[in-house]
Amino acid sequence: MRTVMLWGGFTGFLLAAVAGFAADRPLDLILRDAAFACLGGAWLLRWWWSQLERALSETLEIRRQRAEAEAAAEAAAEANQKAATSPRTPGRREAANPAMARSAASPSPAAPARL
């Protein structure tokens, strides 16, 4: 940040000094205006740089979140595909007692006798 402010101040000072010399103004006014331009340029470039840093960090955060979401979706798709292709394994209750897991079909009630 310090370097950015120095570059902004230097640029503001230089632009105001060149403009003052080009306008044939007295040296004391050129230096006064250049000092104000130095301060203004430093603040302006500092503000611009903070906006740039904020935009860059937001962009990186969005890209990171997007990459995490894509990785999670890919993992879920792999899990779904693996579950669909693998044979069904018995659950805990079925594995413990297979007879209890699948009950035999109950016999249908007898039809009433016809006379």
DSSP file (Angstrom, degrees, kcal/mol; ACC not computed):
  #  RESIDUE AA STRUCTURE BP1 BP2  ACC     N-H-->O    O-->H-N    N-H-->O    O-->H-N    TCO  KAPPA ALPHA  PHI   PSI    X-CA   Y-CA   Z-CA
    1    1 A M     >        0   0    0      0, 0.0     4,-2.4     0, 0.0     5,-0.2   0.000 360.0 360.0 360.0 -37.1    0.0    0.0    0.0
    2    2 A R  H  >  +     0   0    0      1,-0.2     4,-2.3     2,-0.2     5,-0.2   0.915 360.0  49.2 -63.1 -42.1    2.9    2.4    0.8
    3    3 A T  H  > S+     0   0    0      1,-0.2     4,-2.5     2,-0.2    -1,-0.2   0.895 109.7  52.0 -64.2 -39.6    4.3    1.9   -2.7
    4    4 A V  H  > S+     0   0    0      1,-0.2     4,-2.4     2,-0.2    -1,-0.2   0.921 110.3  47.9 -63.5 -43.6    1.0    2.5   -4.3
    5    5 A M  H  X S+     0   0    0     -4,-2.4     4,-2.7     2,-0.2    -1,-0.2   0.887 110.7  51.8 -65.6 -37.5    0.5    5.8   -2.4
    6    6 A L  H  X S+     0   0    0     -4,-2.3     4,-2.7     2,-0.2    -2,-0.2   0.928 110.8  47.5 -64.1 -43.3    4.1    6.9   -3.3
    7    7 A W  H  X S+     0   0    0     -4,-2.5     4,-2.5     2,-0.2    -2,-0.2   0.908 112.9  49.3 -64.1 -40.9    3.4    6.2   -7.0
    8    8 A G  H  X S+     0   0    0     -4,-2.4     4,-2.5     2,-0.2    34,-0.3   0.920 113.3  46.3 -63.3 -44.1    0.1    8.1   -6.8
    9    9 A G  H  X S+     0   0    0     -4,-2.7     4,-2.7    32,-0.3     5,-0.2   0.912 113.0  49.2 -65.0 -42.6    1.7   11.1   -5.0
   10   10 A F  H  X S+     0   0    0     -4,-2.7     4,-2.7    -5,-0.2    -2,-0.2   0.921 112.5  47.9 -62.9 -43.5    4.6   11.1   -7.5
   11   11 A T  H  X S+     0   0    0     -4,-2.5     4,-2.6    -5,-0.2     5,-0.2   0.924 113.1  47.6 -64.8 -44.0    2.2   11.0  -10.5
   12   12 A G  H  X S+     0   0    0     -4,-2.5     4,-2.3    26,-0.2    26,-0.3   0.924 113.9  47.2 -62.1 -44.3    0.0   13.8   -9.1
   13   13 A F  H  X S+     0   0    0     -4,-2.7     4,-2.5    24,-0.2     5,-0.2   0.931 113.6  48.1 -62.0 -45.6    3.0   16.0   -8.3
   14   14 A L  H  X S+     0   0    0     -4,-2.7     4,-2.6    -5,-0.2     5,-0.2   0.917 112.0  48.3 -64.0 -44.6    4.5   15.4  -11.7
   15   15 A L  H  X S+     0   0    0     -4,-2.6     4,-2.3     1,-0.2    -1,-0.2   0.916 114.5  45.6 -63.6 -42.5    1.3   16.1  -13.6
   16   16 A A  H  X S+     0   0    0     -4,-2.3     4,-2.3    -5,-0.2    -1,-0.2   0.886 113.7  49.5 -68.9 -37.5    0.6   19.3  -11.7
   17   17 A A  H  X S+     0   0    0     -4,-2.5     4,-2.7    -5,-0.2     5,-0.2   0.932 112.4  46.6 -67.3 -44.6    4.2   20.5  -12.0
   18   18 A V  H  X S+     0   0    0     -4,-2.6     4,-2.4     1,-0.2    -2,-0.2   0.919 113.7  48.9 -63.4 -42.8    4.3   19.9  -15.7
   19   19 A A  H  X S+     0   0    0     -4,-2.3     4,-1.4    -5,-0.2    -1,-0.2   0.894 112.1  49.4 -64.0 -38.7    0.9   21.6  -16.2
   20   20 A G  H  <>S+     0   0    0     -4,-2.3     5,-1.9     2,-0.2    -2,-0.2   0.922 112.2  46.3 -66.5 -43.8    2.1   24.6  -14.1
   21   21 A F  H ><5S+     0   0    0     -4,-2.7     3,-1.2     1,-0.2    -2,-0.2   0.880 111.1  53.5 -65.0 -36.3    5.3   25.0  -16.1
   22   22 A A  H 3<5S+     0   0    0     -4,-2.4    -1,-0.2     1,-0.3    -2,-0.2   0.809 108.6  49.6 -67.7 -28.5    3.4   24.7  -19.3
   23   23 A A  T 3<5S-     0   0    0     -4,-1.4    -1,-0.3    -5,-0.2    -2,-0.2   0.371 111.4-122.4 -90.4   4.6    1.1   27.4  -18.2
   24   24 A D  T < 5 +     0   0    0     -3,-1.2    -3,-0.2    -4,-0.2    -2,-0.1   0.907  53.4 162.5  53.6  48.5    4.0   29.7  -17.3
   25   25 A R      < -     0   0    0     -5,-1.9    -1,-0.2     1,-0.1     2,-0.0  -0.545  47.1 -86.2 -90.1 161.3    2.8   30.1  -13.7
   26   26 A P     >  -     0   0    0      0, 0.0     4,-2.1     0, 0.0     3,-0.4  -0.346  37.5-117.4 -66.2 150.8    5.1   31.4  -10.9
   27   27 A L  H  > S+     0   0    0      1,-0.2     4,-2.6     2,-0.2     5,-0.2   0.848 111.2  56.3 -61.4 -38.2    7.2   28.7   -9.2
   28   28 A D  H  > S+     0   0    0      1,-0.2     4,-1.9     2,-0.2    -1,-0.2   0.887 110.3  44.9 -64.8 -36.9    5.6   29.1   -5.8
   29   29 A L  H  > S+     0   0    0     -3,-0.4     4,-2.7     2,-0.2     5,-0.2   0.868 111.3  53.6 -72.0 -36.0    2.1   28.5   -7.2
   30   30 A I  H  X S+     0   0    0     -4,-2.1     4,-2.5     2,-0.2    -2,-0.2   0.935 111.5  45.2 -62.0 -45.7    3.4   25.5   -9.2
   31   31 A L  H  X S+     0   0    0     -4,-2.6     4,-2.0     2,-0.2    -2,-0.2   0.882 113.1  50.2 -67.8 -38.1    4.9   23.9   -6.0
   32   32 A R  H  X S+     0   0    0     -4,-1.9     4,-2.0    -5,-0.2    -2,-0.2   0.955 114.7  43.2 -63.0 -49.0    1.8   24.6   -4.0
   33   33 A D  H  X S+     0   0    0     -4,-2.7     4,-2.5     1,-0.2    -2,-0.2   0.883 113.0  53.0 -64.3 -37.9   -0.5   23.1   -6.6
   34   34 A A  H  X S+     0   0    0     -4,-2.5     4,-2.1    -5,-0.2    -1,-0.2   0.863 106.9  52.7 -66.1 -34.5    1.8   20.2   -7.1
   35   35 A A  H  X S+     0   0    0     -4,-2.0     4,-2.0     2,-0.2    -2,-0.2   0.920 111.4  45.6 -66.7 -43.1    1.8   19.5   -3.3
   36   36 A F  H  X S+     0   0    0     -4,-2.0     4,-2.7     1,-0.2    -2,-0.2   0.900 113.1  50.5 -64.6 -39.7   -2.0   19.4   -3.3
   37   37 A A  H  X S+     0   0    0     -4,-2.5     4,-3.0     2,-0.2   -24,-0.2   0.858 107.1  55.3 -66.1 -34.5   -2.0   17.2   -6.4
   38   38 A C  H  X S+     0   0    0     -4,-2.1     4,-2.1   -26,-0.3   -26,-0.2   0.942 111.1  43.7 -61.6 -47.7    0.6   14.9   -4.7
   39   39 A L  H  X S+     0   0    0     -4,-2.0     4,-2.3     2,-0.2    -2,-0.2   0.931 116.4  46.9 -63.5 -46.6   -1.8   14.5   -1.7
   40   40 A G  H  X S+     0   0    0     -4,-2.7     4,-2.6     1,-0.2    -2,-0.2   0.895 112.1  50.0 -63.4 -41.2   -4.8   14.0   -4.0
   41   41 A G  H  X S+     0   0    0     -4,-3.0     4,-2.6     2,-0.2   -32,-0.3   0.889 110.0  50.7 -65.1 -39.1   -3.0   11.6   -6.3
   42   42 A A  H  X S+     0   0    0     -4,-2.1     4,-2.1   -34,-0.3    -2,-0.2   0.938 114.1  43.5 -64.5 -46.2   -1.9    9.5   -3.3
   43   43 A W  H  X S+     0   0    0     -4,-2.3     4,-2.5     2,-0.2    -2,-0.2   0.906 114.7  50.3 -65.6 -40.9   -5.4    9.3   -1.8
   44   44 A L  H  X S+     0   0    0     -4,-2.6     4,-2.5     1,-0.2    -2,-0.2   0.931 113.2  44.0 -63.9 -46.1   -7.0    8.6   -5.2
   45   45 A L  H  X S+     0   0    0     -4,-2.6     4,-2.5     2,-0.2    -1,-0.2   0.845 111.8  54.7 -70.0 -31.6   -4.6    5.8   -6.1
   46   46 A R  H  X S+     0   0    0     -4,-2.1     4,-2.2    -5,-0.2    -2,-0.2   0.940 110.5  45.8 -63.7 -45.7   -4.9    4.3   -2.6
   47   47 A W  H  X S+     0   0    0     -4,-2.5     4,-2.1     2,-0.2    -2,-0.2   0.933 114.0  48.5 -61.4 -46.3   -8.7    4.2   -3.0
   48   48 A W  H  X S+     0   0    0     -4,-2.5     4,-2.2     1,-0.2    -1,-0.2   0.906 111.1  50.5 -61.3 -42.0   -8.4    2.7   -6.4
   49   49 A W  H  X S+     0   0    0     -4,-2.5     4,-2.6     1,-0.2    -1,-0.2   0.893 108.7  51.2 -65.6 -39.8   -5.9    0.1   -5.2
   50   50 A S  H  X S+     0   0    0     -4,-2.2     4,-2.3     2,-0.2    -1,-0.2   0.882 110.1  50.4 -65.7 -36.7   -8.2   -0.9   -2.3
   51   51 A Q  H  X S+     0   0    0     -4,-2.1     4,-2.4     2,-0.2    -2,-0.2   0.906 111.1  49.0 -64.8 -40.7  -11.1   -1.4   -4.8
   52   52 A L  H  X S+     0   0    0     -4,-2.2     4,-2.3     2,-0.2    -2,-0.2   0.915 111.8  48.0 -64.9 -43.7   -8.9   -3.5   -7.0
   53   53 A E  H  X S+     0   0    0     -4,-2.6     4,-2.6     2,-0.2    -2,-0.2   0.903 112.0  49.9 -63.3 -41.6   -7.7   -5.7   -4.0
   54   54 A R  H  X S+     0   0    0     -4,-2.3     4,-2.4     2,-0.2    -2,-0.2   0.922 111.8  47.7 -63.8 -44.4  -11.3   -6.1   -2.8
   55   55 A A  H  X S+     0   0    0     -4,-2.4     4,-2.2     1,-0.2    -1,-0.2   0.895 112.6  49.6 -64.1 -39.6  -12.5   -7.1   -6.3
   56   56 A L  H  X S+     0   0    0     -4,-2.3     4,-2.4     2,-0.2    -2,-0.2   0.919 111.3  47.8 -66.0 -43.6   -9.6   -9.6   -6.6
   57   57 A S  H  X S+     0   0    0     -4,-2.6     4,-2.2     2,-0.2    -2,-0.2   0.891 112.3  49.8 -66.7 -37.5  -10.3  -11.2   -3.2
   58   58 A E  H  X S+     0   0    0     -4,-2.4     4,-2.4     2,-0.2    -1,-0.2   0.909 110.9  50.0 -64.8 -40.9  -14.0  -11.5   -4.0
   59   59 A T  H  X S+     0   0    0     -4,-2.2     4,-2.4     1,-0.2    -2,-0.2   0.918 111.4  47.9 -63.4 -43.7  -13.2  -13.1   -7.4
   60   60 A L  H  X S+     0   0    0     -4,-2.4     4,-2.3     2,-0.2    -1,-0.2   0.894 111.5  50.7 -64.3 -39.3  -10.8  -15.6   -5.8
   61   61 A E  H  X S+     0   0    0     -4,-2.2     4,-2.5     2,-0.2    -2,-0.2   0.909 110.8  48.6 -64.9 -41.9  -13.4  -16.4   -3.1
   62   62 A I  H  X S+     0   0    0     -4,-2.4     4,-2.5     1,-0.2    -2,-0.2   0.917 112.2  48.8 -64.3 -42.9  -16.1  -17.0   -5.7
   63   63 A R  H  X S+     0   0    0     -4,-2.4     4,-2.3     2,-0.2    -2,-0.2   0.887 111.2  50.2 -64.1 -38.4  -13.7  -19.2   -7.7
   64   64 A R  H  X S+     0   0    0     -4,-2.3     4,-2.4     2,-0.2    -2,-0.2   0.928 112.0  47.1 -65.3 -44.6  -12.8  -21.2   -4.6
   65   65 A Q  H  X S+     0   0    0     -4,-2.5     4,-2.4     1,-0.2    -2,-0.2   0.900 112.2  50.4 -63.6 -40.1  -16.4  -21.7   -3.7
   66   66 A R  H  X S+     0   0    0     -4,-2.5     4,-2.4     2,-0.2    -1,-0.2   0.902 110.6  49.2 -64.4 -41.0  -17.2  -22.8   -7.3
   67   67 A A  H  X S+     0   0    0     -4,-2.3     4,-2.3     2,-0.2    -2,-0.2   0.901 111.5  49.3 -65.9 -40.3  -14.4  -25.3   -7.3
   68   68 A E  H  X S+     0   0    0     -4,-2.4     4,-2.4     2,-0.2    -2,-0.2   0.907 111.5  49.2 -64.3 -41.0  -15.5  -26.7   -4.0
   69   69 A A  H  X S+     0   0    0     -4,-2.4     4,-2.5     2,-0.2    -2,-0.2   0.902 111.4  49.1 -65.7 -40.3  -19.1  -27.1   -5.3
   70   70 A E  H  X S+     0   0    0     -4,-2.4     4,-2.4     2,-0.2    -1,-0.2   0.902 111.7  49.2 -65.0 -40.2  -17.9  -28.8   -8.4
   71   71 A A  H  X S+     0   0    0     -4,-2.3     4,-2.4     2,-0.2    -2,-0.2   0.901 112.1  48.2 -65.7 -40.2  -15.7  -31.2   -6.4
   72   72 A A  H  X S+     0   0    0     -4,-2.4     4,-2.4     2,-0.2    -2,-0.2   0.903 112.5  48.7 -66.7 -40.4  -18.7  -32.0   -4.1
   73   73 A A  H  X S+     0   0    0     -4,-2.5     4,-2.4     2,-0.2    -2,-0.2   0.897 111.9  49.4 -65.8 -39.4  -21.0  -32.5   -7.1
   74   74 A E  H  X S+     0   0    0     -4,-2.4     4,-2.3     2,-0.2    -2,-0.2   0.905 111.4  48.9 -65.9 -41.0  -18.4  -34.8   -8.7
   75   75 A A  H  X S+     0   0    0     -4,-2.4     4,-2.3     2,-0.2    -2,-0.2   0.895 111.9  49.2 -65.4 -39.6  -18.0  -36.8   -5.5
   76   76 A A  H  X S+     0   0    0     -4,-2.4     4,-2.6     2,-0.2    -2,-0.2   0.901 110.6  50.4 -66.2 -40.1  -21.7  -37.1   -5.2
   77   77 A A  H  X S+     0   0    0     -4,-2.4     4,-2.5     2,-0.2    -2,-0.2   0.905 111.2  48.7 -64.5 -40.9  -22.0  -38.3   -8.8
   78   78 A E  H  X S+     0   0    0     -4,-2.3     4,-2.6     2,-0.2    -2,-0.2   0.901 111.7  49.4 -64.5 -40.4  -19.3  -40.8   -8.2
   79   79 A A  H  X S+     0   0    0     -4,-2.3     4,-2.5     2,-0.2    -2,-0.2   0.908 112.2  47.9 -65.5 -41.6  -21.0  -42.1   -5.1
   80   80 A N  H  X S+     0   0    0     -4,-2.6     4,-2.1     2,-0.2    -2,-0.2   0.911 113.3  47.6 -64.5 -41.7  -24.3  -42.4   -6.9
   81   81 A Q  H  X S+     0   0    0     -4,-2.5     4,-1.8     2,-0.2    -2,-0.2   0.903 112.7  48.8 -66.6 -40.1  -22.7  -44.2   -9.8
   82   82 A K  H  X S+     0   0    0     -4,-2.6     4,-1.9     1,-0.2    -2,-0.2   0.901 111.9  49.1 -65.6 -40.8  -20.9  -46.5   -7.4
   83   83 A A  H  < S+     0   0    0     -4,-2.5    -1,-0.2     1,-0.2    -2,-0.2   0.858 111.5  50.0 -66.9 -35.1  -24.1  -47.2   -5.5
   84   84 A A  H  < S+     0   0    0     -4,-2.1    -1,-0.2     1,-0.2    -2,-0.2   0.831 116.0  40.7 -73.8 -31.9  -26.0  -47.9   -8.7
   85   85 A T  H  < S+     0   0    0     -4,-1.8    -2,-0.2    -5,-0.1    -1,-0.2   0.727  98.6  83.7 -91.0 -22.6  -23.4  -50.4  -10.1
   86   86 A S  S  < S-     0   0    0     -4,-1.9     3,-0.1    -5,-0.2     2,-0.0  -0.573  87.0-107.6 -83.6 145.2  -22.6  -52.2   -6.9
   87   87 A P        -     0   0    0      0, 0.0     2,-0.3     0, 0.0    -1,-0.1  -0.323  44.3 -92.6 -66.8 154.3  -24.8  -55.1   -5.8
   88   88 A R        -     0   0    0     -4,-0.1    -4,-0.0     1,-0.0     3,-0.0  -0.493  39.6-150.4 -70.9 129.1  -27.0  -54.5   -2.8
   89   89 A T        -     0   0    0     -2,-0.3     6,-0.0    -3,-0.1    -1,-0.0  -0.785  26.1-101.8 -98.5 145.0  -25.4  -55.6    0.4
   90   90 A P        -     0   0    0      0, 0.0    -1,-0.1     0, 0.0     0, 0.0  -0.318  36.5-121.0 -66.1 148.2  -27.6  -56.7    3.2
   91   91 A G     >  -     0   0    0      1,-0.1     4,-2.3    -3,-0.0     5,-0.2  -0.071  37.1 -87.6 -75.1-176.4  -28.3  -54.2    6.0
   92   92 A R  H  > S+     0   0    0      1,-0.2     4,-1.8     2,-0.2     5,-0.1   0.910 127.6  46.6 -63.2 -42.6  -27.4  -54.9    9.6
   93   93 A R  H  > S+     0   0    0      1,-0.2     4,-2.0     2,-0.2    -1,-0.2   0.916 113.8  47.7 -69.2 -41.3  -30.6  -56.6   10.5
   94   94 A E  H  4 S+     0   0    0      1,-0.2    -1,-0.2     2,-0.2     7,-0.2   0.892 112.0  49.8 -65.8 -39.4  -30.6  -58.8    7.4
   95   95 A A  H  < S+     0   0    0     -4,-2.3    -1,-0.2     1,-0.2    -2,-0.2   0.845 110.4  51.1 -69.2 -32.7  -27.0  -59.8    7.9
   96   96 A A  H  < S+     0   0    0     -4,-1.8    -2,-0.2     1,-0.3    -1,-0.2   0.920 131.9   4.6 -72.4 -43.5  -27.7  -60.7   11.6
   97   97 A N    >X  -     0   0    0     -4,-2.0     4,-1.3    -5,-0.1     3,-0.9  -0.764  60.9-173.5-146.1  93.6  -30.7  -63.0   10.9
   98   98 A P  H 3> S+     0   0    0      0, 0.0     4,-1.5     0, 0.0    -1,-0.1   0.812  86.4  60.0 -61.1 -29.5  -31.6  -63.6    7.3
   99   99 A A  H 34 S+     0   0    0      1,-0.2     5,-0.1     2,-0.2    -5,-0.1   0.846 106.1  47.5 -67.9 -31.7  -34.8  -65.5    8.3
  100  100 A M  H <4 S+     0   0    0     -3,-0.9     3,-0.2    -7,-0.2    -1,-0.2   0.759 105.8  59.7 -79.0 -24.7  -36.1  -62.4   10.1
  101  101 A A  H  < S+     0   0    0     -4,-1.3     2,-0.7     1,-0.3    -2,-0.2   0.919 112.4  33.2 -72.8 -42.7  -35.3  -60.1    7.2
  102  102 A R  S  < S-     0   0    0     -4,-1.5    -1,-0.3    -8,-0.1     2,-0.2  -0.903  79.0-157.1-118.6 105.0  -37.4  -61.8    4.6
  103  103 A S        -     0   0    0     -2,-0.7     3,-0.1    -3,-0.2    -3,-0.1  -0.519  27.3-104.3 -79.6 148.9  -40.5  -63.3    6.0
  104  104 A A        -     0   0    0     -2,-0.2     2,-0.2    -5,-0.1    -1,-0.1  -0.345  46.1 -90.6 -68.2 152.1  -42.2  -66.1    4.1
  105  105 A A        -     0   0    0      1,-0.1    -1,-0.1    -3,-0.1     3,-0.1  -0.434  44.2-119.5 -65.7 132.1  -45.3  -65.2    2.1
  106  106 A S        -     0   0    0     -2,-0.2    -1,-0.1     1,-0.1     2,-0.0  -0.493  32.4-105.4 -73.2 141.5  -48.3  -65.8    4.2
  107  107 A P        -     0   0    0      0, 0.0    -1,-0.1     0, 0.0     3,-0.1  -0.357  37.0-109.2 -66.7 146.9  -50.7  -68.3    2.8
  108  108 A S        -     0   0    0      1,-0.1     3,-0.1    -3,-0.1    -3,-0.0  -0.458  42.8 -93.5 -73.5 148.2  -53.8  -66.9    1.3
  109  109 A P        -     0   0    0      0, 0.0    -1,-0.1     0, 0.0     2,-0.1  -0.292  47.7-100.2 -62.8 146.1  -57.0  -67.5    3.3
  110  110 A A        -     0   0    0      1,-0.1     3,-0.1    -3,-0.1     0, 0.0  -0.376  35.4-116.2 -68.2 142.9  -58.9  -70.6    2.2
  111  111 A A        -     0   0    0      1,-0.1    -1,-0.1    -3,-0.1     3,-0.1  -0.540  37.7 -99.6 -76.7 144.9  -61.9  -70.0    0.0
  112  112 A P        -     0   0    0      0, 0.0     2,-0.1     0, 0.0    -1,-0.1  -0.341  43.9-103.7 -64.3 145.6  -65.2  -70.9    1.6
  113  113 A A        -     0   0    0      1,-0.1     2,-0.4    -3,-0.1    -3,-0.0  -0.422  31.6-131.5 -71.2 143.2  -66.5  -74.3    0.5
  114  114 A R              0   0    0     -2,-0.1    -1,-0.1     1,-0.1    -3,-0.0  -0.757 360.0 360.0 -96.8 141.0  -69.3  -74.3   -2.1
  115  115 A L              0   0    0     -2,-0.4    -1,-0.1     0, 0.0    -2,-0.0   0.419 360.0 360.0-101.5 360.0  -72.3  -76.4   -1.5
